[in-house]
Amino acid sequence: MRNLLLVFMFLACCKVILAQELNCTVTLNSDQVSQTNQQIFRTLERSLNDFVNKNKWTNRVYKKNERVNAQMFITITEYESNRFKGNIQIQSSRPVFNTSYETPIFNYKDNQFNFEYIEFQPLVFNENVYESNLVSVISYYVYIILGLDADTFALEGGSEYFRTAQKIVIQAQGSNSAGWSQSTDRSRFELVDNLLSNTYREYRVAMYNYHRKGIDILGDNNSTGKQVISGTMRLFETMINRRPNAFLIQTFFDAKSEEIQNIFSDGPKVDVVKLKETLNRIAPLYSSTWNEIKY
């Protein structure tokens, strides 16, 4: 009996240890490619799902229910002689405390996704070596996802993940592949550089305040949660006064605009007149969404 108990305890420990960081679905769409044999695209999709979900990305031990939910949608627009061209859209979310709701964290489309791949080619990540553009792009976004998720639970909690993403950028720049250049507007370089820059520190403070101090308490204290979220928008106003058209502000509202509209159109009322004025100043592209906030 004692030996049987030890076996169960060992298996339970293994389940915890083996649980990786991501619960990510990678979907590959090749409809735009006139390729008779679609097998290579199916093989690549399976390989990417295994690569993202089975690789150990951090030194942390994640329980199964702690894995970060994410999706990667890859659209191939051109394919010839093992060379692929397309785009990748990345989405991630996390659960809100004491609810069944998943709040969106990141929703971003990268249009500069070119790579070479031979069917059944192993995908191996080594943070000290540039292996391929395919491995580098996917690994880079894994660390962006992990970093942003960590930032919502602890103030600047994602720094170590962003530094790894930055290391990937530095190594990939020598490949001359699209999307890594410092001179390219809204590149992978710019995204992670901004995340680690003190110039945009308010963004990371806002990520923590919005999620941990705001949306996580909405279920227990709706009014206080809304006040915190409303106050968080002023952090973005401070940042945009310093850096108009800041890249990070767009990434935030690409993920959050609909959620913000829903939060302030339901439940206990708060003063949204000033909130809407602030939102229209910092995210004018979503003015039609802000106009849906009723008061």
Secondary structure, DSSP 8 states (H G I E B T S, - for coil): -HHHHHHHHHHHHHHHHH--SEEEEEEEE-TTS--S--HHHHHHHHHHHHHHHHS--SSS---GGGSEEEEEEEEEEEEETTEEEEEEEEEEEEE-TTSS-EEEEEEEEEEEEEEE--TT-----BTTB---HHHHHHHHHHHHHHHHHHHTTSTTTTHHHHHHHHHHHHHHHTTT-TT--TTSTT-HHHHHHHHH-GGGHHHHHHHHIIIIIIGGGTTT-HHHHHHHHHHHHHHHHHHHHHSTT-HHHHHHHHHHHHHHHHHTTSSS----HHHHHHHHHH-GGGHHHHTT---
